[in-house]
Amino acid sequence: MNLLFLTITLPSMLMWIGIAALVLTAGVGFLYKSHKSWLMTFLQNYCGALFIFSGWVKAVDPLGTAYKMEQYFDEFYSTFEGTWFGFIAPLFPVFSKYAIWFSLFMIILEIVLGIMLIIGAKQKLTSWIFLLLVAFFLVLTGFTYLTGYVPNGVNFFQFGSWGEYNANNMKVTDCGCFGDFIKLLPKTSFFKDVALMIPAIYFVMRHKDMHELFNNKVKNAIISISTIALLFYCFSNFVWDLPKNDFRPFKIGTDVRAVREAEENAMAAVQITGWLLEHKETGESLTVPNADYMRDYTAKYKGVYKVVDQIKGEPAIESTKISEFEITDLRGNDITDDILYNDQPHFLIVNYMLKGDPSRETRIVKDSVFVMDTVVVASNDSDVLDTVVVRNFDQEVEREEHYISQNWKQSYIKTHIEKLKPFTDKAKNLGIPVLMAIGKSDPEAIMDFDKATGLAIDYGMADDILLKTIVRSNPGVVLWKDGKILDKWHINKLPKFEDVVEEHLR
């Protein structure tokens, strides 16, 4: 199924949704004979099918949508902080803590709204919710797209300091509208939502022309059952197990080493086609072809213009998160090749965030104070006296010591002790390497975590977003060999070690 999905592009996806909408429209018009307007019925079916599909590819991976929301919340916080709207900023870190619940609500609302459009349930309410939801998406994608005009170091609301569009200025590089199934640039998403505003306004103005299928009792039953079923389906894709469909680059069977090398070679082969320059005195922007810049650099540009950006062609292979795969040990040494070039089976435990509530605390410690005395003693030669420095205890004093208490979440520590440790202990007993890659932490906290869990394994550090991409579980277990991902498991679905040995390690 995943191979089929990978061949679908945005235009082909919209075409298939259009075909599905035409079939549904024909059924409503010719079989049910319940339509009032062919245009309205088609738009109901098209927008409904689009929302169902868009919601479903996110429902297979609710954590992915939650992570995307966290990115948005972080961006909003940095944007609003220090402005006239600074009073809003403290809300976003709170929202970020509950991102998964926002994700579930938005996913289920999107799919159920699509169903309500197709069956014509509660026409007026459905029309207004659809309009408000599209408007919300429009603001979200519009804001993200417009940040491409905001240079680094400039706040979004400093409109006079905006410059030319540069995709590298955007902190959120894709909207997440279709999860990891299709990556849409914010610009594409923005214009998609602009287009959706047309049927949204039309629905509100002409909701009485909407077709209806079934009676109210049946429609309400469909909505209720769908909501409950979707909630269970979403939970099954992150609470109880990994996503049923993996659209991310680190899927099972991927040769990460080969893909990484291919992507790096493609990036190295990219040609510089031009230069974006800025006059040092006037601030005037100038785009110069690479050949002209190299030819006239000394005569025309040196000392007069500063380089703002390089303009490059597109790589032959689009880069994915695999290009950013990098893990260091606790001393900062790169150990990525130890993973990608190890031709023996080994386990990578992914922990994108250690769950604790660090706090700065003080404690009373006792120090012993000694005094140094000089004592005269007789040497072996009775006629000679020696002086010896003696260290004598004087007193015990108390002092305050500041330290960081990690305050680990006990259920989280318990998961590692009861579910993970028996697995890793058996792996170590067979001589199979085990490395835990941790994000958003430091060596001191990691060592404290190891002491709390008793895992006694090797540790590394990596970007938390990279780790979230590898496996949707915290912790999650990944089995590697020769740069390939042989299998991976959610912590709540971790099999018996003996079963892993039987399937992969014999």
Secondary structure, 3 states (H helix, E strand, C coil): CHHHHHCCCHHHHHHHHHHHHHHHHHHHHHHHCCCCCHHHHHHHHHHHHHHHHHHHHHHCCHHHHHHHHHHHHHHHHHHHCCCCCHHHCCHHHHHHHCHHHHHHHHHHHHHHHHHHHHHCCCHHHHHHHHHHHHHHHHHHHHHHHHHHHCCCCCCCCCHHHCCCCCHHHCCCCCCCCECCCECCCHHHHHHHHHHHHHHHHHHHHCHHHCCCCCCHHHHHHHHHHHHHHHHHHHHHCCCCCCCCCCCCCCCCCCEHHHHHHHHHHHHHCCCEEEEEEEECCCCCEEEEEHHHHHHHHHHHHCCCEEEEEEEECCCCCCCCHHHHCCCEECCCCECHHHHHCCCCCEEEEEECCCCECCEEEEEEEEEEEEEEEEEEEECCCCCCEEEEEEEEEEEEEEEEEEEEECCECHHHHHHHHHHHHHHHHHHHHCCCCEEEEECCCCHHHHHHHHHHHCCCCEEEECCHHHHHHHCCCCCEEEEEECCEEEEEEEHHHCCCHHHHHHHHHC
